Amino acid sequence: MPRNIKLTLSYDGTDFYGWQVQPGLLTIQGTLAAAIARVTGETVLPQGSGRTDAGVHALAQAASFPLENPLPGDNLARALNHFLPPAIRVLDAEDAAPTFHARHSAKSKTYRYRIHRGEICSPFIARQVYHHPYPLDEAAIMASAATVIGEHDFTSFAAVDPERDSDPAASSNVRKIFASDWRREGDELVYSVSGNGFLHHMVRNLVGAFLLIGKGGLSSCYMAEVLQARDRSQAAATAPASGLVLVSVEY
């Protein structure tokens, strides 16, 4: 019986077309699979805790896959990092229970979105933030953050996802948000959100709506009204991918 390997990964997603393997495109999953094949000689498709979008980053993405090779976890991580590009690092490799699955076993995830508010954005952080030096009512944004806490139908904040829409078992857009808050950290306005799952582009669509509130002209009930509408056309534009990072996955 093959081992069940769990990897913890960190990556800068700027130059990748998201997590999921796509023919002819550079992806995190495809790059990782190629490295695993070079190290172990086995062809596997590592399953992530979720499909981060093109340009989105991760501090601690989780992935799992079966493996026959007996290489110890520490040596496996070291060998994978030798063949992976510098933008992807394996932080940990370990044997997991046979029933463990990076996506199906996940209980909650935490994302963070960083908006750089300074006039000049350093080139050393430009790939990890959304630079928005223009006027925003930050107090209004912070006050509206808690509106999305709880169990809601997030259809208004879900992008079309052809793969998911073709799966009848994945038809519900109801998700539970455990925490949602904005805070100032130096020159950055930072959003943190934790929940039991997230829909396609959901966090970036939430951020887009919060930014619209910050630009003014909307009532304090805007977020609640958009949630209740269950209509993507009623919400704001999607925020850029660069500011979003998957912080952690809890099991």
VODO-852914 format. One record per residue: x, y, z of N, C-alpha, C in turn; residue in three letters. Coordinates in steps of 0.001 Angstrom, whole numbers, padded with zeros to 6 digits, always signed. Each point is the difference from the previous one (the first is absolute). Last residue first. Layout:
N
XYZXYZXYZALA...
This chain:
251
-006678+021545+010058-000572-001343-000168-000479-000550+001333TYR+001428+005004-002874-000132-000730+001260-000714-001320-000245GLU+003168+003890-002784-001107-000940-000122-000041-000812+001291VAL+002166+005195-001751+000061-001305+000673-001238-000827-000298SER+001280+004195-002351+000859+000009+001185+000147-001371+000609VAL-000932+002202-005025-000557-001048+000864+000952-000144+001190LEU-000590+004577-003024+000847-001129+000384-000803-000967+000866VAL-000395+004835-003497-000600-001110+000734+000994-001120+000286LEU+000518+004264-002658-000061+000249+001438-000437-001181+000839GLY+000313+000040-004957+001311+000167+000639-000051+000145+001511SER-003802-000317-003315+000502-001217+000648+001228+000241+000864ALA-003990+003779-000987+001148-000656-000636+000542-001169+000815PRO-005232+001271+000418+001275+000637+000347+001159-000762-000646ALA-005177+000300-001898+000953-000854+000702+001304+000756+000278THR-004822+002592-000477+000995-000694-000813+000958-000786+000887ALA-004880+000878+002049+001055+000800-000630+000942-000869-000816ALA-005305-001355+000811+001205+000267+000791+001043+000761-000821ALA-004262-001702-001638-000288+001050+000980+001238+000398+000806GLN-000200-003600-003277-000022+001295-000680-000269+001158+000965SER-000107-004652+001378+001358+000511-000193+000007+001385-000633ARG-003753-002217+003170+000132+000337-001418+001366+000652-000196ASP-002716-000958+004131+000454-001264-000602+000128+000142-001522ARG-001623+003102+003787-000385-000012-001420+000349-001317-000679ALA+001255+001086+004558-001386-000430-000125-000432-000126-001459GLN+004317+001702+001013-000101-001384+000439-001407-000548-000254LEU+000679+004556-000692+000603-000797-001079-000057-001485+000344VAL-001476+003038+003265-000915+000018-001143+000531-000850-001159GLU+002684+000668+003849-001140-000860+000312-000963-000083-001178ALA+003649+002960-000358+000455-001389+000001-001143-000967+000265MET-000952+004746+000189+000348-000505-001333+000392-001473-000004TYR-001457+003344+003554-000658-001304-000203+000437-000673-001301CYS+001276+004439+001470+000655-000954+000880-000579-001401-000170SER-000135+003404-004170-000547-000068+001343+000750-001047+000808SER+002282+002882-004053-000822-001182+000249-000498-000001+001439LEU+003124+003233-002061-001242+000029-000762-000908-001191+000219GLY+005568-000187+000518-001104+000873+000397-001245-000138-000855GLY+004488-002366+000354-000002+001110-000958-001184+000937+000215LYS+000547-004035+002526+001008+000975+000374+000062+001207-000917GLY-002844-003684-000967-000494+000704+001183+000970+001110+000392ILE+001355-002833-003366-001065+000868-000499-000623+000794+001140LEU+003173-003287+001029+000640+001182-000595-001040+000976-000533LEU-001478-004138+001657+000470+000851+001100+000658+001277-000543PHE-001265-003259-003129-001177+000650+000584+000390+000921+001148ALA+003376-002615-002002-000495+000987-000962-001200+000762+000538GLY+001656-003625+002495+000886+001163+000105-000451+001098-000959VAL-002243-004091-000269-000324+000677+001253+000844+001268+000150LEU+000999-002738-003573-001261+000696-000241-000487+000710+001257ASN+003851-002700+000253+000293+001193-000813-001267+000780-000324ARG-000452-004083+002298+000677+000976+000850+000295+001274-000783VAL-002059-003610-002414-000846+000559+001060+000707+001069+000831MET+001183-002950-004072+000187+001453+000058-000723+000655+001180HIS-001565-004758-000508+000923+000524-001005+000002+001531+000026HIS-001458-002208+004587-000375-000204-001390+001021+000648-000926LEU+000673-002085+005164-000140+001216-000789-000303-000350-001449PHE-000080-002071+005606+000227-000194-001424-000249+001300-000742GLY-000226-000357+004742+000055-001441-000258+000180-000335-001469ASN+002026+004578+002303-001288-000643-000214+000156-001469-000293GLY+002495+005336+001093+000072-001439+000215-001386-000603-000188SER+003151+004854-001062-001284-000686+000007+000225-001498+000146VAL+002403+005410+000002+000154-001408+000360-001369-000643+000078SER+002690+004757-002097-001237-000741+000263+000332-001445+000323TYR+002646+005167+000022+000066-001456-000114-001338-000637+000377VAL+002964+004698-001523-001328-000332+000491-000165-001490-000276LEU+004772+003068+000491-000895-000968-000622-001344-000102+000717GLU+004161+002509+001164-000529+000551-001248-001011-000920-000677ASP+000641-000979+004963+000925+000916-000674-000653+000622-001221GLY-003034-003060+001609+001333-000440+000409+001012+000862-000745GLU-005737-000308+001203+001143+000733-000543+001281-000575+000559ARG-004851-002684-000845+000813+000748+000952+001121+000726-000749ARG-004993-003275-000402+000987+000867-000645+000788+000710+001091TRP-003136-004899-000169+000375+001305+000549+001056+000692-000853ASP-003143-004786+001105+000165+000941-001112+000349+001359+000582SER-001101-005734+001264+000598+001287+000377+000209+000852-001246ALA-002395-004166-000191+000264+000027+001442+000538+001359+000464PHE-003283-001977-004216+001170+000829+000288+000141+000132+001514ILE-002486-003579-003673-000011+000598+001327+001300+000743+000247LYS-003256-001428-004602+001249-000163+000722-000119+000678+001357ARG-002995-001544-004813-000035+000351+001418+001356-000311+000630VAL-001675-000847-004572+000898+001138+000186-000012+000485+001443ASN-001165-004961-002822-000314+000994+001023+001050+001095+000075SER+000177-003991-002935-000896+001049-000472-000242+001110+001022SER+002661-004466-000748+000637+001235+000476-000849+001220-000338ALA-001024-004554-001300+000227-000096+001443+000577+001283+000576ALA-000747-000665-004742-001253+000202+000729+000184-000015+001517PRO+003448+001419-003966-000085-001017+001039-001253+000237+000841ASP+001563+002900-003501-000317-001255-000663-000148-001158+000993SER+001320+004450+001275-001388+000039-000437-000429-001297-000683ASP+004551+000686+001365-000881-000218+001147-001448-000070-000434ARG+003174+000984-003306+000268-001339+000537-000934-000325+001155GLU-000179+004375-002033-000527-001078-000843+000200-001388+000574PRO-000559+004830+002253+001024-001039+000094-000503-001215-000783ASP-001057+005680+001000-000365-001220-000707+001176-000966+000045VAL-000273+003427+004003+000202+000052-001446-000450-001316-000614ALA-001671+002429+004724+000594-001178-000638+000118+000202-001506ALA-002180+002776+003553+001446+000165+000029+000735-001177-000637PHE-004794+000286+000494+000346+001340-000498+001504+000220-000089SER-001834-004025+001933-000130+000032-001454+000425+001348-000581THR-000025-002115+004711+000926+000986-000559-000037+000047-001531PHE-003041-001384+004639+000115-000378-001405+000834+001092-000669ASP+000598-001106+005314-000743+000744-001014+000105-000703-001352HIS+001383-000060+005732-000314-000858-001150-000900+000744-000963GLU+003665+002539+003272-001156-000876+000130-000206-000823-001256GLY+002281+004910-000080+000211-001086+000959-001284-000808+000162ILE+000572+004087-002671+000043-001294-000689+000248-001176+000944VAL-000163+004656+001465-001273-000318-000662-000007-001402-000585THR+003749+002462+002132-000702-001049+000748-001301-000441-000660ALA+002781+003646-001758+000631-001313-000121-000811-001116+000640ALA-000687+004999-000227-000853-000908-000776+000515-001433-000030SER+002302+003716+002157-001298-000171+000654-000875-001024-000714ALA+004240+001321-001821+000167-000796+001211-001340-000305+000661MET+000013+002888-003720+000377-001356-000408+000099-000906+001228ILE-000697+004532+000739-001217-000623-000531+000270-001433-000435ALA+003633+002606+001423-000873-000285+001136-001275-000698-000458ALA+003110+001633-003192+000431-001249+000619-000879-000385+001183GLU-000476+002900-004466-000536+000128+001350+000291-001319+000710ASP+002931+002158-004148-000936-001038+000421-000491+000339+001414LEU+003268+002134-004533-000813+000169+001218-000964-001159+000232PRO+004527-001116-002694-001080+000981-000160-000885+000057+001251TYR+003887-002970-001304+000313+001183+000807-001108+001049+000016PRO+001018-005381-001020-001156+000895-000162+000221+001227+000883HIS+002328-005029-001761+000352+001381+000299-001189+000902-000302HIS+000655-005292+001492-000724+000822-000971+000283+001443+000381TYR+003355-004401+000956-001018+000929+000486-000766+000591-001181VAL+003883-002993-000304-000819-000607+001052-001104+000907+000540GLN+003453+001108-003359-000631-001217-000513-000937-000648+001022ARG+002655+003954+001006-001014+000300-001018-000732-001236-000507ALA+003776+000797+003280-001276-000563+000454-001086+000095-001071ILE+004504+001548-000675+000246-001233+000746-001274-000611+000575PHE+000339+004262-002384+000041-001144-000915+000199-001330+000715PRO-002499+004290+002300+001334-000564-000209-000048-001167-000983SER-003402+004185+000100+000057-001401+000435+001373-000566-000345CYS-002275+005167+000985+000936-000811-000780+000034-001406+000585ILE-003050+002948+001886+000102+000620-001327+000889-000822-000917GLU-002569-002571+004004+000989+001053-000170+000044+000525-001426GLY-002670-003729+001823-000647+001306-000072+000996+001143-000203ARG-000809-005659-000876+001032+000984+000351-000562+001390-000250HIS-002327-004904+001148-000105+001189-000854+001032+001011+000469ILE-001186-005662+000559+000780+001175+000382-000152+001116-001040ARG-002494-004847+002066+000124+000876-001177+000655+001298+000450TYR-000742-005580+001675+000326+001382+000328+000143+000794-001295ARG-002352-005002+002132+000610+000790-001065+000302+001402+000523TYR-001216-005376+001910+000151+001420+000281+000732+000667-001158THR-003206-004776+001176+001131+000646-000664+000017+001472+000391LYS-002185-005255+001773-000090+001444-000213+001261+000513-000687SER-000984-004683+000463-001091+000519+000837-000190+001502-000180LYS+002119-004409-003151+000171+001353+000543-001233+000452+000778ALA+000693-004172-002624+000203-000056+001453+000097+001375+000644SER-000468-000704-004808-001184-000531+000681+000134+000002+001516HIS+003735+001499-002769-001210+000825-000177-001158-000511+000849ARG+004216-002282+000133+000283+001417+000240-001244+000872-000114ALA-000028-005054+001692-000040+000621-001321+000109+001504+000207HIS+000474-005137+002952+000204+001452-000132-000042+000439-001452PHE-000302-004580+001888-001246+000685-000334+000176+001502-000226THR+003617-002983+001363-000493-000407-001321-001255+000755-000443PRO+003473+002419+003305-000899-001149+000095-000536-000347-001387ALA+004660+002426-000121-001307+000282+000598-000815-001283+000080ALA+005498+001770-000435-000972-001051-000250-001288+000334+000733ASP+003412+003936-001716-000228-000993+001046-000983-001065-000465GLU+003044+004937-001098-000545-001201-000645-000123-001074+001077ALA+000809+005835-000585-000059-001223+000786-000578-001131-000839ASP+001043+004305-001804+000370+000289+001385+000061-001261+000841LEU+000621+001358-005397-000634-000994+000862+000493+000255+001416VAL-000314+003626-004232+000806-000694+001011-000878-000998+000750ARG+000274+003496-004708-000750-001039+000715+000933-000699+000977ILE+001596+003469-002826-001307+000542+000364-000876-000996+000736ALA+004420-001009-001910+000065+000730+001272-001350+000545+000462PRO+000016-004430-003045+000505+001366-000175-000025+000737+001333PRO+000638-005399-000075-001030+001028-000156+000625+001371-000245LEU+002607-003956+000954-000505+000035-001373-001088+001045-000233PHE+002074-000670+004305+001128+000067-000930-000495+000165-001435HIS-003042-000744+003545+000442+001397-000069+001189+000173-000938ASN-001573-004372+000865-000980+000754-000789+000437+001457-000148LEU+002557-002799+002789+000185-000345-001413-000963+000770-000892ALA-000377+000472+004710+001279+000552-000451+000208-000253-001499ARG-003750-001930+002107-000141+001459-000070+001261+000640-000562ALA+000140-004611+000816-000909+000297-001109-000155+001509-000178LEU+002418-001616+003681+000775-000142-001232-000848+000312-001229ASN-002112-000009+004194+000995+001075-000034+000803-000036-001293ASP-003191-003549+000779-000584+001309-000252+001008+001129-000122GLY+001485-005042-001292-000522+000688+001190-000455+001420-000323PRO-000013-004132-003570+000824+001141+000401-000607+000705+001212LEU-001559-004006-002739+000176+000031+001458+000814+001190+000519PRO-003524-000889-004479+001395+000206+000371+000162+000135+001514ASN-004282-000214-002250+000593-001297+000301+001424+000151+000534GLU-004524+003434+000055+001389-000193-000412+000497-001378+000437LEU-004628+003819-000567+000517-001328+000350+001418-000168-000522PRO-002244+004840+001575+000099-000910-001141+000533-001357+000474PHE-001520+005660+001499+000158-001409+000339+000035-000845-001261SER+000530+005504+002241-000217-000890-001144+000210-001434+000447ALA-000613+005630+001877+000172-001432+000275-000288-000793-001260ALA+001796+005343+001322-000936-000839-000735+000284-001457+000368GLN+001676+004661+001880-000037-001390+000462-001144-000746-000678ALA+001284+004412-001294+001001-000160+001053+000059-001437+000453LEU-001625+002308-004908-000294-000849+001159+001165+000007+000969ALA-002493+003046-004571+001129-000589+000709-000458-000923+001132HIS-001916+001976-005164-000229-000052+001447+001116-000804+000664VAL-000525+000650-004858+000552+001158+000681-000177+000024+001508GLY-003311-003000-002691+001208+000536-000620+000452+001246+000752ALA-002943-003121+003013-000101+000582-001338+001361+000430-000534ASP-001098-004171+003516+000297+001428-000009+000030+000501-001441THR-002355-004306+002167+000647+000451-001241+000220+001511+000061ARG-000041-003798+004192-000872+000815-000831+000771+000488-001198GLY+001852-003082+002967-001150+000292+000859-001037+000825-000736SER+003151-003211-002957+000140+001100+000934-001236+000193+000846GLY+002501-004322-002694-001266+000697+000216+000181+001091+001048GLN+003421-002719-003751-000252+000426+001384-001282+000821+000101PRO+001582-003810-003421-000569+001336-000116-000355+000461+001414LEU+003811-003732-002314-001138+000271+000892-000530+001401-000306VAL+003887-003961-001565-000895+001001-000569-001218+000153+000897THR+005402-001658+000980-001423-000321+000001-000826+001158-000547GLU+004845-000203+000975-000283-000835-001159-001468-000381-000114GLY+002495+002961+003294-000449-001346+000374-000187-000948-001182THR+001590+004681-000392+000593-000502+001245-000310-001474+000230VAL-001816+002349-003744+001456-000013-000122+000653-000621+001230ARG-004707+000629-000033+000381-001030-000970+001519-000106-000120ALA-001806+003457+002627-000209-001296+000662+000442-001138-000919ILE-000006+004328-001794+001098-000171+000964-000111-001345+000722ALA-003464+001244-002920+001214-000269-000770+001187-000233+000933ALA-004111+001316+001894-000086-001369-000507+001261-000383-000764ALA-000443+004467+001438+000242-000898+001127-000014-001457-000453LEU-001139+003280-003129+001420+000122+000333+000372-000945+001136THR-004548+000323-001229+000778-000639-001058+001489+000017+000294GLY-002928+002264+002976-000231-001445+000039+000844-000732-001035GLN+000065+004751-000009+000632-000540+001203-000120-001523+000028ILE+000062+002378-004798-000848-000004+001192+000767-000587+001185THR+000361+001796-005546+000784-000215+001209-000910+000117+001220LEU-001512-001639-005122+000149+001150+000887+000775-000381+001258LEU-001450-003026-003687+000789+001077-000588+000228+001214+000876GLY-003937-003099+001464+000890-000324-001129+000714+001238-000536PRO-001449-000435+005136-000659+000392-001245+000973-000253-001151GLN-000833-000845+005820+000724-000294-001230-000843+000355-001216VAL-000651+002487+004821-000403-001165-000778+000750-000152-001317GLN+000652+003790+003177+000400-001307+000506-000199-001091-001030TRP+000785+005032-001833-000772-000621+001056+000545-001350+000422GLY+002270+002382-003388-001407+000075-000377-000858-000763+001017TYR+004983+002607+000776-000697-001259-000260-001469+000242-000349PHE+003513+003203+001512+000340-000478-001337-000728-001287-000398ASP-000705+002161+004366-000033+001035-001035+000178-000547-001410THR-000176-002076+004715-000787-000422-001146+000015+000943-001186GLY+003094-001756+004332-000326+001288-000611-000706-000343-001311ASP+000338-003381+004480+000355+000421-001357-000433+001425-000323TYR+000515-004656+003739-000075+001452-000069+000375+000407-001413SER-001849-004868+002716+000705+000783-001020-000170+001495+000203LEU-000420-005397+002206-000360+001389+000285+000880+000868-000877THR-001759-005465-000338+000990+001070-000137-000593+001313+000486LEU-000917-005680+000535-000515+001356+000140+001163+000979-000108LYS-001106-005489-001536+000908+001096+000348-000754+001319+000105ILE-000719-005595+000247-000769+001207-000291+000815+001181+000513ASN+001423-005273-001812-000060+000981+001074-000926+001141-000444ARG-000740-004952-002110+000849+001199-000051-000148+000860+001244PRO-000463-005469-000322-000850+001196+000000+000889+001250+000000MET
